[in-house]
Amino acid sequence: MTSALRPIVVIPARLAATRLPDKPLADIHGEAMIVHVWRRAVEAAVGPVLVAAGDRPIVDAIERAGGAAVLTDPDLPRGSDRVWAALQRFDPAGRYDAIVNVQGDLPTIDPAIVRLALEPLGDPAVDIATLAAEITREEERTNPNVVKAIAPLSPGRPVARALYFTRATAPSGPGPLYHHIGLYAFRRTALERFVALPQGVLEQRESLEQLRALEAGMRIDVALVDTVPLGVDTPADLERARAMLAPAAAR
């Protein structure tokens, strides 16, 4: 049972971005975007929420909102490295044994999705858990920016072991394709192992870091959810997020 776990949510964020500079600090109805993500994670009520910040202004924004943040090396290459660095500083004694890595550009994420990411860890054989949603838009089936999770999911089987992740249109044949959602729940031991692994051959080829774990023989299970949360990468995405989060009276 996942109730035996002691989870913590860690949100990695840094200011460097090419399409939307200073993205975590983008204003959404008077608060920085990273604060909205932090609030959604708090609402998930799975454990404490920590922001792993690559820059001091992110720490300041979270602390003003009443949250906890750790300043990490801005040159760390990936979000998972930032999560591990922050966790070691925040919890050196290893009290928390499951880590939910929530991306810092998901201000509208449903807190229920954060909770669901932990469910596959109820099986002690699972190292890492993640999420996917069935693709319903035809253009996403062939879009290489939409990563596909290949797992034997079905209406009667909402959690299944990931066999592969790819930017290609796969698997072939009739049936649904699944849009991978880049939100992960790691066992602490799995995260420690993962960040120490060298880049894998397939990881470099597809530019998908989860393939590093599969190449190393780690088990990733995928839980099926209804929709893909909005990731804010462009000014247009930011306007969509503002509209979705607008106070009811202003809609």
C-alpha angles and dihedrals in degrees: 000000000000088000087079090063125091102215133191127187115224122189116197116206139163135172099236109104131141103205098038113022116214088008099169090058096049109133118248110178094325100319133087115257091242089059090056090052090048091051092051090050091050089051089056086069096204096127142304118332122224128183114216100208127194092194136042096236089062091053090049093051093051095045091050088055091052098257136125123252136171123208111230135184106287090215095063104126103223143024092247090057090051091049092052093047092050093045092053091054096042098041110020091157092062097238093150114063101179125053125196109203108206117185115241094230099066104093094157098046116142109242088221089067090056090054093046092056089070096053098086090056086071084086106074090212092066117094100180133016128202141164140247138180129206113261111242101169113080094216091059091061091072100028109113090206088065105077115213123219111213108208134131094257121158139162089272094041111053094167123051141155115270113240096181146337122221146167089221125092100267152206101025125223130052120323141069128313120215127225109220115228112211098227116116139190113202132189104235091242090051093050091050090051094043097054090049094054120100117243112279128234093243092042090059093044096051097026090232116131095199088071087068088066094047092048089053091053096254117149119239120185123197125216118204119233132179103244143016113246117238112263113203110223104136139035088258091055089050091054090051090052091049090052093048092049097042114128111264092247091057097051 
